[in-house]
Amino acid sequence: AAASASSVNRDMETSMERLSTGKRINSASDDAAGVAIASRLTSEIRGINQAIRNAGDATAMLSTGEGALDEVVNILQRMRELAVQASNDTNDATDRDNLDVEYQALEAEITRIEDSTTWAGQKLLDGSSSGATGTFAFMLGTGSTGTAATDAISYTFAAVTTMYTTAAGTDLQDLTNSKYAIVNLDTVIGLVNTERAKIGAVTNRIDHTISNLTNVVTNLEGGRGRIEDADFALESTNLAKAQILQQASTAMLAQANASKQNVLTLLQG
């Protein structure tokens, strides 16, 4: 009776521990293999959750660069508008000089935007950041594969002034230069829009990566839960059973002690 009572108490304590912690595995002795598997799953889950946060940061960085390029395109459109106006011979030299003042100011603003567009102190649009290459590697995996192509997505920002220099940015001080500026600006606008399209493509790719990682981590958490989480219905049943058996074993232990006392009384009589 005493041995039964002790066994029932251990079972009841186990059920109470699992119900109070919500875990089926509270120590390695509960499930030696399960502890190892759950630990590996936890490492992967935490790594993927960080990769999801990395992806969000990457999207924010790309959006910062794309937003700056959007403003650069607006400036280039205004410069082209001025070049078209200066190409009209109703303007004399003084008029073209006045148009050129705004034209040059806008060109200077493009350079300033390139220099001032940063992410956490790193310049994005001058091709000098991240090891003087302008390339950023976004860690979007857990690092367990050891393969860069699997774990990372890279993007290289093109320098705005390089695109602008390619088109040779001119002045509006005479008819020939004004017409030449229109052709050059069309080239620059095309280059900037191509860069924006590349950023958009990578951003969309990262969005799909986030969706996939979210799906993966949800399933991993489910798998880990099935290994280490307590089954509340089962444990509640086990606890109720153990409590009933504890009461019964205590009663039987009392009966066993009472029967011994009766024998002792007979011997004394």
C-alpha positions, 0 to 999 in steps of 0.5 A: 500500500505504501509503495502504491501511494508513493508511485501515485504521488510521483504520477500526480506530481508529474501531471501537475508539473506539466499542467503548470509549465505547459510543457510535456518535456521539463527535463531531459529525463522526460524525453531524452530524444525529444529534448535534442529534437526540440532544441534543434527546432528552437535554433532553426525557429529563432534563426528564421524569425531573425531572418524575417526581421532582416528581410523587413530591414532590407525592404526598408533600406531598398525603399529608402533608396527607391524613394530618393530615386523617385525624387531624382526622376522628378528633378530630371523631369523638371530639368527636361522641361526647362531644356524644352523651354530653352530650345524655343527661339522666343528666348534670347540669351538672357532668358536662357541664362535665367533658365540655366540658373534653375537647371544648374541648381537642380543638377546640384540638388541631384548630387546632394540627394546622392550624398545625403541618402543614407541608411543607418549612416551608410550612403546608398546612392554614391556606390561607396557603401558596404566595402566601397562597392555599393553592394549590400548582402541581406541575410535571409536564411538561418545560416545553417546551409552554408550556401550564400546563394541560399541564405543571402540576397545581394543588391548593388546600388548604382551611383546616381552621378555615374548615371548622370555623367554617362549622359554628359548633364550640359547647360541651357545657354544656347539653342544647341546645348538646350536641344542636346540636354533633352537627349541626354536627360532622356538617357538619364531618366531611362537609367534611373527608371531602370535602377528603380525597376531593379529595386522594385524587383528585389523588393518583391522577391524579398516580400515572397521570401518573408511569406515563405519564411513565415510559413516555414516558421509556423510549421516548425513551431507546430512540430516543436509544440507536438514534441514538447508541449503538454496535452492539457486534456490528457494531463488533466485526465491523468491528474484526476486519475492520480488524485483518485488513486492517491485517495484510494491508496491512502485509505488502503494504507490506513486500512492496512495499519488498522488491521495490524493494530487489530492483530496487536490488540488480540495478542495483547488480550 
